[in-house]
């Protein structure tokens, strides 16, 4: 999933719950600017922990799954 897609899911869920970016940021322990950047797909320079904190505040989790087409070498 692309970062823009994650941000879009976060924005949709935030709106569904009637939360502001500021309130979501407070719930996640990050700034309003960080929430805005994630929602707009500009979180490239952020650590995955920041994005994950916002997801967790909304009740989501971030999973890393191996692509079916890429088998481990060895």
DAURNOR-V207775 format. One record per backbone hydrogen bond with DSSP energy under -0.5 kcal/mol. CO is the residue of the C=O (numbers start at 0). NH is the residue of the N-H. E is the energy in kcal/mol with one decimal. If there is no record, write none. Layout:
co = (CO/CO)
nh = (NH/NH)
e = (E/E)
This chain:
co = (1/2/3/4/5/6/7/8/9/10/11/12/13/13/14/19/20/21/22/23/24/24/30/31/32/33/34/35/36/37/42/46/46/47/48/49/50/51/52/53/54/54/55/60/62/66/68)
nh = (5/6/7/8/9/10/11/12/13/14/15/16/17/18/17/23/24/25/26/27/28/29/34/35/36/37/38/39/41/40/45/49/50/51/52/53/54/55/56/57/57/59/58/62/64/69/70)
e = (-2.0/-2.6/-2.1/-2.2/-2.4/-2.6/-2.5/-2.4/-2.8/-2.6/-2.4/-1.9/-0.5/-2.5/-1.1/-2.5/-2.5/-2.2/-2.5/-2.1/-1.3/-2.8/-1.8/-2.7/-2.4/-2.4/-2.7/-1.8/-3.3/-1.5/-1.5/-0.9/-1.3/-2.8/-2.2/-1.6/-2.1/-3.0/-1.9/-1.0/-0.7/-3.0/-1.6/-0.6/-0.6/-1.7/-0.7)
